[in-house]
Amino acid sequence: MEFVQDYFSKSVGAVKKVMLTYGPSGRSRGTATIVFAKPGSAAQAAHELNGVKVDNRAMKVCIQECPTFVILTDQL
């Protein structure tokens, strides 16, 4: 996980959080969710790093937007 954080921090900007995805066997699925300190860093990562090869595999970098909070209610 530190490799992923270091790579994106050095390439784009400060990383707040890295979450790796693992399968049922505990083996990495090769995907990660990265939360950047600045919103613009995500766009920069998608623009500059999408398609870049790491360990002979091209990265697919996309932006997933999340709301800051969600209010759930059964009445409107």
Biopython code that builds the backbone (N, CA, C, O; Angstrom):
import numpy as np
from Bio.PDB.StructureBuilder import StructureBuilder

atoms = [
    (1, "MET", "N", (0.829, -1.186, 0.000)),
    (1, "MET", "CA", (0.000, 0.000, 0.000)),
    (1, "MET", "C", (0.877, 1.255, 0.000)),
    (1, "MET", "O", (0.528, 2.262, -0.616)),
    (2, "GLU", "N", (2.003, 1.188, 0.686)),
    (2, "GLU", "CA", (2.888, 2.351, 0.727)),
    (2, "GLU", "C", (3.427, 2.687, -0.657)),
    (2, "GLU", "O", (3.636, 3.856, -0.981)),
    (3, "PHE", "N", (3.655, 1.650, -1.479)),
    (3, "PHE", "CA", (4.138, 1.889, -2.841)),
    (3, "PHE", "C", (3.138, 2.745, -3.615)),
    (3, "PHE", "O", (3.526, 3.691, -4.301)),
    (4, "VAL", "N", (1.866, 2.416, -3.507)),
    (4, "VAL", "CA", (0.819, 3.155, -4.225)),
    (4, "VAL", "C", (0.770, 4.593, -3.741)),
    (4, "VAL", "O", (0.717, 5.523, -4.546)),
    (5, "GLN", "N", (0.786, 4.776, -2.428)),
    (5, "GLN", "CA", (0.739, 6.129, -1.873)),
    (5, "GLN", "C", (1.963, 6.932, -2.289)),
    (5, "GLN", "O", (1.832, 8.090, -2.684)),
    (6, "ASP", "N", (3.139, 6.343, -2.208)),
    (6, "ASP", "CA", (4.363, 7.042, -2.607)),
    (6, "ASP", "C", (4.335, 7.409, -4.086)),
    (6, "ASP", "O", (4.696, 8.525, -4.459)),
    (7, "TYR", "N", (3.905, 6.469, -4.926)),
    (7, "TYR", "CA", (3.877, 6.703, -6.374)),
    (7, "TYR", "C", (2.992, 7.892, -6.714)),
    (7, "TYR", "O", (3.419, 8.794, -7.436)),
    (8, "PHE", "N", (1.762, 7.907, -6.204)),
    (8, "PHE", "CA", (0.838, 8.983, -6.531)),
    (8, "PHE", "C", (1.217, 10.292, -5.851)),
    (8, "PHE", "O", (1.007, 11.362, -6.421)),
    (9, "SER", "N", (1.769, 10.227, -4.646)),
    (9, "SER", "CA", (2.210, 11.451, -3.966)),
    (9, "SER", "C", (3.322, 12.134, -4.740)),
    (9, "SER", "O", (3.317, 13.355, -4.896)),
    (10, "LYS", "N", (4.270, 11.352, -5.222)),
    (10, "LYS", "CA", (5.399, 11.920, -5.974)),
    (10, "LYS", "C", (4.991, 12.356, -7.373)),
    (10, "LYS", "O", (5.532, 13.327, -7.901)),
    (11, "SER", "N", (4.044, 11.649, -7.977)),
    (11, "SER", "CA", (3.628, 11.954, -9.344)),
    (11, "SER", "C", (2.627, 13.095, -9.436)),
    (11, "SER", "O", (2.645, 13.861, -10.399)),
    (12, "VAL", "N", (1.752, 13.216, -8.437)),
    (12, "VAL", "CA", (0.640, 14.153, -8.544)),
    (12, "VAL", "C", (0.558, 15.127, -7.371)),
    (12, "VAL", "O", (0.558, 16.342, -7.568)),
    (13, "GLY", "N", (0.487, 14.597, -6.157)),
    (13, "GLY", "CA", (0.321, 15.463, -4.993)),
    (13, "GLY", "C", (-0.068, 14.650, -3.778)),
    (13, "GLY", "O", (-0.217, 13.430, -3.848)),
    (14, "ALA", "N", (-0.228, 15.337, -2.674)),
    (14, "ALA", "CA", (-0.483, 14.686, -1.385)),
    (14, "ALA", "C", (-1.689, 13.756, -1.433)),
    (14, "ALA", "O", (-2.743, 14.099, -1.969)),
    (15, "VAL", "N", (-1.505, 12.569, -0.859)),
    (15, "VAL", "CA", (-2.542, 11.548, -0.794)),
    (15, "VAL", "C", (-3.028, 11.436, 0.643)),
    (15, "VAL", "O", (-2.223, 11.289, 1.563)),
    (16, "LYS", "N", (-4.359, 11.506, 0.843)),
    (16, "LYS", "CA", (-4.926, 11.378, 2.184)),
    (16, "LYS", "C", (-5.133, 9.926, 2.577)),
    (16, "LYS", "O", (-4.928, 9.553, 3.732)),
    (17, "LYS", "N", (-5.546, 9.091, 1.598)),
    (17, "LYS", "CA", (-5.921, 7.722, 1.932)),
    (17, "LYS", "C", (-5.792, 6.823, 0.710)),
    (17, "LYS", "O", (-6.089, 7.235, -0.411)),
    (18, "VAL", "N", (-5.344, 5.587, 0.939)),
    (18, "VAL", "CA", (-5.283, 4.570, -0.106)),
    (18, "VAL", "C", (-6.022, 3.339, 0.401)),
    (18, "VAL", "O", (-5.773, 2.869, 1.512)),
    (19, "MET", "N", (-6.932, 2.820, -0.418)),
    (19, "MET", "CA", (-7.661, 1.598, -0.064)),
    (19, "MET", "C", (-7.463, 0.588, -1.186)),
    (19, "MET", "O", (-7.910, 0.808, -2.312)),
    (20, "LEU", "N", (-6.798, -0.512, -0.881)),
    (20, "LEU", "CA", (-6.593, -1.572, -1.857)),
    (20, "LEU", "C", (-7.760, -2.536, -1.810)),
    (20, "LEU", "O", (-8.391, -2.703, -0.767)),
    (21, "THR", "N", (-8.053, -3.179, -2.948)),
    (21, "THR", "CA", (-9.146, -4.129, -3.038)),
    (21, "THR", "C", (-8.573, -5.543, -3.063)),
    (21, "THR", "O", (-7.670, -5.843, -3.843)),
    (22, "TYR", "N", (-9.110, -6.411, -2.198)),
    (22, "TYR", "CA", (-8.643, -7.797, -2.095)),
    (22, "TYR", "C", (-9.790, -8.750, -2.393)),
    (22, "TYR", "O", (-10.950, -8.464, -2.096)),
    (23, "GLY", "N", (-9.442, -9.891, -2.988)),
    (23, "GLY", "CA", (-10.420, -10.932, -3.265)),
    (23, "GLY", "C", (-10.636, -11.810, -2.048)),
    (23, "GLY", "O", (-10.007, -11.593, -1.012)),
    (24, "PRO", "N", (-11.514, -12.799, -2.154)),
    (24, "PRO", "CA", (-11.826, -13.689, -1.030)),
    (24, "PRO", "C", (-10.608, -14.446, -0.498)),
    (24, "PRO", "O", (-10.561, -14.794, 0.682)),
    (25, "SER", "N", (-9.636, -14.699, -1.354)),
    (25, "SER", "CA", (-8.442, -15.439, -0.934)),
    (25, "SER", "C", (-7.427, -14.531, -0.228)),
    (25, "SER", "O", (-6.410, -15.007, 0.276)),
    (26, "GLY", "N", (-7.707, -13.225, -0.195)),
    (26, "GLY", "CA", (-6.781, -12.280, 0.432)),
    (26, "GLY", "C", (-5.755, -11.718, -0.534)),
    (26, "GLY", "O", (-4.895, -10.930, -0.141)),
    (27, "ARG", "N", (-5.839, -12.115, -1.790)),
    (27, "ARG", "CA", (-4.905, -11.637, -2.815)),
    (27, "ARG", "C", (-5.426, -10.322, -3.406)),
    (27, "ARG", "O", (-6.628, -10.160, -3.617)),
    (28, "SER", "N", (-4.515, -9.394, -3.668)),
    (28, "SER", "CA", (-4.892, -8.113, -4.253)),
    (28, "SER", "C", (-5.531, -8.309, -5.620)),
    (28, "SER", "O", (-5.087, -9.139, -6.412)),
    (29, "ARG", "N", (-6.572, -7.540, -5.886)),
    (29, "ARG", "CA", (-7.227, -7.577, -7.196)),
    (29, "ARG", "C", (-6.573, -6.608, -8.169)),
    (29, "ARG", "O", (-6.965, -6.538, -9.334)),
    (30, "GLY", "N", (-5.586, -5.864, -7.704)),
    (30, "GLY", "CA", (-4.894, -4.930, -8.578)),
    (30, "GLY", "C", (-5.603, -3.609, -8.751)),
    (30, "GLY", "O", (-5.309, -2.861, -9.684)),
    (31, "THR", "N", (-6.544, -3.309, -7.854)),
    (31, "THR", "CA", (-7.242, -2.031, -7.915)),
    (31, "THR", "C", (-7.103, -1.303, -6.579)),
    (31, "THR", "O", (-6.930, -1.916, -5.526)),
    (32, "ALA", "N", (-7.183, 0.012, -6.657)),
    (32, "ALA", "CA", (-7.079, 0.825, -5.451)),
    (32, "ALA", "C", (-7.954, 2.057, -5.593)),
    (32, "ALA", "O", (-8.184, 2.549, -6.698)),
    (33, "THR", "N", (-8.430, 2.539, -4.484)),
    (33, "THR", "CA", (-9.122, 3.822, -4.414)),
    (33, "THR", "C", (-8.181, 4.770, -3.694)),
    (33, "THR", "O", (-7.686, 4.468, -2.609)),
    (34, "ILE", "N", (-7.939, 5.917, -4.308)),
    (34, "ILE", "CA", (-6.998, 6.888, -3.744)),
    (34, "ILE", "C", (-7.741, 8.187, -3.501)),
    (34, "ILE", "O", (-8.405, 8.709, -4.397)),
    (35, "VAL", "N", (-7.629, 8.705, -2.292)),
    (35, "VAL", "CA", (-8.240, 9.984, -1.937)),
    (35, "VAL", "C", (-7.108, 11.000, -1.827)),
    (35, "VAL", "O", (-6.198, 10.851, -1.011)),
    (36, "PHE", "N", (-7.177, 12.035, -2.662)),
    (36, "PHE", "CA", (-6.148, 13.070, -2.669)),
    (36, "PHE", "C", (-6.504, 14.195, -1.707)),
    (36, "PHE", "O", (-7.674, 14.406, -1.387)),
    (37, "ALA", "N", (-5.490, 14.908, -1.252)),
    (37, "ALA", "CA", (-5.690, 16.039, -0.348)),
    (37, "ALA", "C", (-6.385, 17.196, -1.068)),
    (37, "ALA", "O", (-7.156, 17.933, -0.454)),
    (38, "LYS", "N", (-6.114, 17.356, -2.365)),
    (38, "LYS", "CA", (-6.718, 18.438, -3.140)),
    (38, "LYS", "C", (-7.535, 17.841, -4.280)),
    (38, "LYS", "O", (-7.068, 16.925, -4.955)),
    (39, "PRO", "N", (-8.760, 18.352, -4.506)),
    (39, "PRO", "CA", (-9.602, 17.810, -5.574)),
    (39, "PRO", "C", (-8.950, 17.863, -6.957)),
    (39, "PRO", "O", (-9.159, 16.958, -7.766)),
    (40, "GLY", "N", (-8.183, 18.883, -7.235)),
    (40, "GLY", "CA", (-7.534, 19.015, -8.534)),
    (40, "GLY", "C", (-6.506, 17.927, -8.802)),
    (40, "GLY", "O", (-6.190, 17.638, -9.956)),
    (41, "SER", "N", (-5.989, 17.331, -7.754)),
    (41, "SER", "CA", (-4.994, 16.273, -7.921)),
    (41, "SER", "C", (-5.594, 15.037, -8.572)),
    (41, "SER", "O", (-4.906, 14.340, -9.318)),
    (42, "ALA", "N", (-6.848, 14.758, -8.307)),
    (42, "ALA", "CA", (-7.513, 13.607, -8.927)),
    (42, "ALA", "C", (-7.605, 13.806, -10.435)),
    (42, "ALA", "O", (-7.320, 12.886, -11.202)),
    (43, "ALA", "N", (-7.998, 14.991, -10.857)),
    (43, "ALA", "CA", (-8.084, 15.282, -12.288)),
    (43, "ALA", "C", (-6.709, 15.211, -12.933)),
    (43, "ALA", "O", (-6.571, 14.709, -14.048)),
    (44, "GLN", "N", (-5.705, 15.705, -12.250)),
    (44, "GLN", "CA", (-4.338, 15.653, -12.760)),
    (44, "GLN", "C", (-3.873, 14.208, -12.908)),
    (44, "GLN", "O", (-3.244, 13.859, -13.908)),
    (45, "ALA", "N", (-4.177, 13.363, -11.919)),
    (45, "ALA", "CA", (-3.794, 11.951, -11.976)),
    (45, "ALA", "C", (-4.475, 11.265, -13.159)),
    (45, "ALA", "O", (-3.833, 10.502, -13.881)),
    (46, "ALA", "N", (-5.760, 11.523, -13.364)),
    (46, "ALA", "CA", (-6.489, 10.913, -14.478)),
    (46, "ALA", "C", (-5.898, 11.352, -15.809)),
    (46, "ALA", "O", (-5.764, 10.547, -16.731)),
    (47, "HIS", "N", (-5.547, 12.620, -15.910)),
    (47, "HIS", "CA", (-5.010, 13.167, -17.158)),
    (47, "HIS", "C", (-3.590, 12.660, -17.444)),
    (47, "HIS", "O", (-3.284, 12.268, -18.570)),
    (48, "GLU", "N", (-2.740, 12.671, -16.436)),
    (48, "GLU", "CA", (-1.327, 12.364, -16.638)),
    (48, "GLU", "C", (-0.966, 10.883, -16.509)),
    (48, "GLU", "O", (0.002, 10.437, -17.125)),
    (49, "LEU", "N", (-1.712, 10.122, -15.731)),
    (49, "LEU", "CA", (-1.295, 8.754, -15.425)),
    (49, "LEU", "C", (-2.160, 7.666, -16.055)),
    (49, "LEU", "O", (-1.785, 6.493, -16.026)),
    (50, "ASN", "N", (-3.296, 8.025, -16.618)),
    (50, "ASN", "CA", (-4.140, 7.009, -17.258)),
    (50, "ASN", "C", (-3.369, 6.395, -18.430)),
    (50, "ASN", "O", (-2.904, 7.110, -19.318)),
    (51, "GLY", "N", (-3.240, 5.085, -18.424)),
    (51, "GLY", "CA", (-2.537, 4.380, -19.487)),
    (51, "GLY", "C", (-1.051, 4.156, -19.242)),
    (51, "GLY", "O", (-0.410, 3.408, -19.980)),
    (52, "VAL", "N", (-0.496, 4.796, -18.213)),
    (52, "VAL", "CA", (0.921, 4.625, -17.884)),
    (52, "VAL", "C", (1.136, 3.203, -17.372)),
    (52, "VAL", "O", (0.347, 2.703, -16.571)),
    (53, "LYS", "N", (2.204, 2.554, -17.836)),
    (53, "LYS", "CA", (2.463, 1.174, -17.433)),
    (53, "LYS", "C", (3.212, 1.103, -16.105)),
    (53, "LYS", "O", (4.200, 1.804, -15.884)),
    (54, "VAL", "N", (2.710, 0.237, -15.233)),
    (54, "VAL", "CA", (3.354, -0.085, -13.966)),
    (54, "VAL", "C", (3.390, -1.606, -13.899)),
    (54, "VAL", "O", (2.353, -2.257, -14.025)),
    (55, "ASP", "N", (4.564, -2.169, -13.704)),
    (55, "ASP", "CA", (4.733, -3.634, -13.723)),
    (55, "ASP", "C", (4.175, -4.243, -15.011)),
    (55, "ASP", "O", (3.511, -5.280, -14.984)),
    (56, "ASN", "N", (4.452, -3.587, -16.128)),
    (56, "ASN", "CA", (4.022, -4.030, -17.465)),
    (56, "ASN", "C", (2.518, -4.095, -17.655)),
    (56, "ASN", "O", (2.036, -4.789, -18.550)),
    (57, "ARG", "N", (1.769, -3.378, -16.822)),
    (57, "ARG", "CA", (0.309, -3.297, -16.963)),
    (57, "ARG", "C", (-0.096, -1.832, -17.003)),
    (57, "ARG", "O", (0.335, -1.037, -16.168)),
    (58, "ALA", "N", (-0.927, -1.480, -17.977)),
    (58, "ALA", "CA", (-1.382, -0.094, -18.091)),
    (58, "ALA", "C", (-2.390, 0.222, -16.989)),
    (58, "ALA", "O", (-3.340, -0.528, -16.763)),
    (59, "MET", "N", (-2.168, 1.343, -16.310)),
    (59, "MET", "CA", (-3.115, 1.767, -15.282)),
    (59, "MET", "C", (-4.351, 2.371, -15.938)),
    (59, "MET", "O", (-4.262, 3.024, -16.978)),
    (60, "LYS", "N", (-5.484, 2.149, -15.326)),
    (60, "LYS", "CA", (-6.716, 2.826, -15.712)),
    (60, "LYS", "C", (-7.054, 3.753, -14.546)),
    (60, "LYS", "O", (-7.435, 3.298, -13.467)),
    (61, "VAL", "N", (-6.911, 5.045, -14.775)),
    (61, "VAL", "CA", (-7.154, 6.030, -13.720)),
    (61, "VAL", "C", (-8.405, 6.803, -14.075)),
    (61, "VAL", "O", (-8.468, 7.449, -15.121)),
    (62, "CYS", "N", (-9.398, 6.740, -13.207)),
    (62, "CYS", "CA", (-10.637, 7.470, -13.436)),
    (62, "CYS", "C", (-11.050, 8.164, -12.147)),
    (62, "CYS", "O", (-10.600, 7.812, -11.056)),
    (63, "ILE", "N", (-11.904, 9.144, -12.296)),
    (63, "ILE", "CA", (-12.365, 9.921, -11.145)),
    (63, "ILE", "C", (-13.730, 9.404, -10.716)),
    (63, "ILE", "O", (-14.638, 9.236, -11.529)),
    (64, "GLN", "N", (-13.846, 9.161, -9.432)),
    (64, "GLN", "CA", (-15.124, 8.759, -8.849)),
    (64, "GLN", "C", (-15.496, 9.840, -7.853)),
    (64, "GLN", "O", (-14.833, 10.007, -6.829)),
    (65, "GLU", "N", (-16.552, 10.571, -8.153)),
    (65, "GLU", "CA", (-16.952, 11.655, -7.271)),
    (65, "GLU", "C", (-17.884, 11.135, -6.191)),
    (65, "GLU", "O", (-18.760, 10.307, -6.443)),
    (66, "CYS", "N", (-17.677, 11.634, -4.993)),
    (66, "CYS", "CA", (-18.494, 11.248, -3.844)),
    (66, "CYS", "C", (-19.032, 12.506, -3.179)),
    (66, "CYS", "O", (-18.314, 13.496, -3.037)),
    (67, "PRO", "N", (-20.284, 12.467, -2.775)),
    (67, "PRO", "CA", (-20.798, 13.620, -2.025)),
    (67, "PRO", "C", (-20.151, 13.669, -0.647)),
    (67, "PRO", "O", (-19.722, 12.648, -0.110)),
    (68, "THR", "N", (-20.088, 14.860, -0.090)),
    (68, "THR", "CA", (-19.516, 15.017, 1.240)),
    (68, "THR", "C", (-20.366, 14.303, 2.279)),
    (68, "THR", "O", (-19.840, 13.690, 3.207)),
    (69, "PHE", "N", (-21.659, 14.385, 2.121)),
    (69, "PHE", "CA", (-22.552, 13.680, 3.034)),
    (69, "PHE", "C", (-23.850, 13.364, 2.313)),
    (69, "PHE", "O", (-24.172, 13.983, 1.298)),
    (70, "VAL", "N", (-24.583, 12.415, 2.830)),
    (70, "VAL", "CA", (-25.872, 12.021, 2.241)),
    (70, "VAL", "C", (-26.885, 11.984, 3.381)),
    (70, "VAL", "O", (-26.607, 11.447, 4.453)),
    (71, "ILE", "N", (-28.041, 12.550, 3.143)),
    (71, "ILE", "CA", (-29.114, 12.506, 4.131)),
    (71, "ILE", "C", (-30.151, 11.513, 3.636)),
    (71, "ILE", "O", (-30.713, 11.683, 2.554)),
    (72, "LEU", "N", (-30.403, 10.489, 4.415)),
    (72, "LEU", "CA", (-31.416, 9.507, 4.066)),
    (72, "LEU", "C", (-32.662, 9.757, 4.884)),
    (72, "LEU", "O", (-32.601, 9.950, 6.098)),
    (73, "THR", "N", (-33.792, 9.750, 4.200)),
    (73, "THR", "CA", (-35.054, 9.961, 4.886)),
    (73, "THR", "C", (-36.149, 9.190, 4.171)),
    (73, "THR", "O", (-36.083, 8.988, 2.959)),
    (74, "ASP", "N", (-37.146, 8.763, 4.911)),
    (74, "ASP", "CA", (-38.261, 8.082, 4.274)),
    (74, "ASP", "C", (-39.434, 9.023, 4.047)),
    (74, "ASP", "O", (-40.481, 8.603, 3.555)),
    (75, "GLN", "N", (-39.265, 10.298, 4.404)),
    (75, "GLN", "CA", (-40.311, 11.297, 4.193)),
    (75, "GLN", "C", (-39.712, 12.507, 3.507)),
    (75, "GLN", "O", (-38.603, 12.934, 3.830)),
    (76, "LEU", "N", (-40.447, 13.049, 2.568)),
    (76, "LEU", "CA", (-39.992, 14.268, 1.896)),
    (76, "LEU", "C", (-40.872, 15.422, 2.240)),
    (76, "LEU", "O", (-40.644, 16.535, 1.765)),
]
sb = StructureBuilder()
sb.init_structure("model")
sb.init_model(0)
sb.init_chain("A")
sb.init_seg("    ")
for serial, (resi, resn, name, xyz) in enumerate(atoms, 1):
    if name == "N":
        sb.init_residue(resn, " ", resi, " ")
    sb.init_atom(name, np.array(xyz, "f"), 0.0, 1.0, " ", f" {name:<3s}", serial, name[0])
structure = sb.get_structure()
